[in-house]
């Protein structure tokens, strides 16, 4: 494994306020657009950028070296997934707040100024996520969600939440009943863009590396709430997430397998103890069946996207 530091962020005040941590795998053009937009999204705060590259072959590393020499770069020789490389970035980050950011995101004007101000004004908030939009401008509903308990998962995958979008009974997983422009305490936010208070990591530790990729954000939010921190959705800050261009398309079948494996690990770690063996058995069976269907669907699909397709 080769670790190479190219440079540091141009702001040199101390203490540093925000560290942007990005894991990249063959997302060069999206990453370039993301980095170009950062100065507009963080105008009132001091910041640094740390990128961990997972052995990209599309010229990402060369692009960073040439166009963004102030980025702090860590190069891995192979694809180490998401969680371990993100921890590599978090370990060297110097900021008071740490932002986990996907390379295929496009931050809105002042987005991180707003997130930072909100968290400074609310010290009980340990994790905060912005309003995340799909490329067509619609809400990416996964940016605010529940802890994915069995009933929430059943109503989501069965489509009941679409039939009753304003129901708190059927719409819990994606909080479909919650107005998209309403600031709210939630159980989990998306790791595509998530601001974390350093004190949270000091208390509960880093991301759990048993998750190769996927569900590490749900696990981290769950652990933070267990430790007494609040998790918030703050729609005044807006970020566009293209979805599926941060590395999952490079190895789509592995991505599908890891998504389902990660949910099972998350379920066993946090939720299984709250339910009887019958419920747990049905959950494991359901995830296995969905994995099989997803692999078959991907085989016959022209566009292979891990998780929910982003419009």
Secondary structure, 3 states (H helix, E strand, C coil): CECCCCCCCCCCCCCCCEEEEEEECCCHHHHHHHHHHHHHHCCCCCEEEEEEEECCCCCHHHHHHHHCCCCEEEEECCCCCCHHHHHHHHHHCCCCEEEEECCCEEECCCHHHHHHHHHHHCCCEEEEEEEEECCCCCECHHHEECCCCHHHHHHHHCCHHHHCCCCCCCCCCCCCCCCCCCCEEECEECCCEEEEEHHHHHHHCCCCCCCCCCCHHHHHHHHHHHCCCEEEEEEEEEEEECCCCCCCCCCHHHHHHHHHHHHHHHHHHHHHHHCCHHHHHHHHHHHHHHHHHHHHHHHHCCCCCCCCCCC
